[in-house]
Amino acid sequence: MIELRSVSHHYGPRTVLSGLDLELSERRIGVIGANGSGKSTFARLLNGLVLPTRGQVLVDGYDTRTAGREVRRRVGFVFTDPDAQVVMPTVAEDVAFGLRRSGLSRAQIAERVEAALSAYGLAEYADHPAHLLSGGQTQLLALAGVLVTEPGTLVCDEPTTLLDLRNARLVTELLAALPQRVVLVTHHLQLLDGFDRVLVLHEGRVAADTDPASAVTAYEELLA
Ligand SMILES: Nc1ncnc2c1ncn2[C@@H]1O[C@H](COP(=O)(O)OP(=O)(O)OP(=O)(O)O)[C@@H](O)[C@H]1O
């Protein structure tokens, strides 16, 4: 469970999020809102990539400010641009990178990496240079690299934005099938069908916190 207590965030003099009090426990949570409404900042607060200027973010009781490692073990993050996330020369090495401090043996790591590569359709690319993958494959690699660590929650910041329709569908289907809790920031409102809860951010505040259809209506009214 992720809890935000009186959270505000400022970049310099600029208030980007203010007065957020939320408990996030649902399995599928969407976050929508206009450009600049604070969605990415919100997403980054959830795993401590951004620390709140005021207030606290707690993940299973761990404060992102003081227990970053515990938090990141529980909350994985997938960026819009997967290239930002790929750090090792080959596909298999990149997936293994997330397990380097896991305490698992080399054999156990190899087994987990193989399973992750198979699950995300990358088995035949294990020894392929990671930077030569297509955009869609790179996003799958980024997902595999995060999910191999088995976080309880996956936060995705517009994971399909840079992908063509086919790859966007692939990533969407993959996300839909995950057993994990998913917090999805997106401008693609149709991705939120069937979600348990959708937050609409507007000028740094939660303007609506409701089911997908009502959230889309609230969002459209804000933009009207
Ligand atoms: N590192 C930063 N330093 C200064 N200002 C920032 C920084 N990151 C974001 N901002 C500003 O904070 C505001 C909210 O940005 P954020 O990226 O959280 O919004 P967003 O809703 O995700 O936008 P978009 O839909 O365009 O991705 C924007 O005005 C942005 O310019």
The ligand as an ORCA input file, in Angstrom:
! r2SCAN-3c Opt
* xyz 0 1
  N      12.969     18.926    -12.723
  C      12.145     19.961    -12.885
  N      12.547     21.224    -12.614
  C      11.713     22.278    -12.752
  N      10.429     22.182    -13.164
  C       9.978     20.963    -13.451
  C      10.792     19.792    -13.339
  N      10.058     18.725    -13.698
  C       8.836     19.193    -14.021
  N       8.789     20.534    -13.873
  C       7.605     21.387    -14.114
  O       6.575     20.929    -13.249
  C       5.319     20.977    -13.907
  C       4.669     19.610    -13.834
  O       5.464     18.707    -14.601
  P       5.108     17.167    -14.749
  O       6.134     16.602    -15.682
  O       4.964     16.548    -13.411
  O       3.684     17.255    -15.451
  P       2.922     16.198    -16.364
  O       1.483     16.287    -15.962
  O       3.569     14.865    -16.274
  O       3.096     16.783    -17.808
  P       3.095     16.044    -19.259
  O       1.718     15.506    -19.494
  O       3.440     17.152    -20.178
  O       4.150     14.969    -19.223
  C       5.596     21.436    -15.331
  O       5.267     22.784    -15.415
  C       7.064     21.229    -15.510
  O       7.604     22.189    -16.354
*
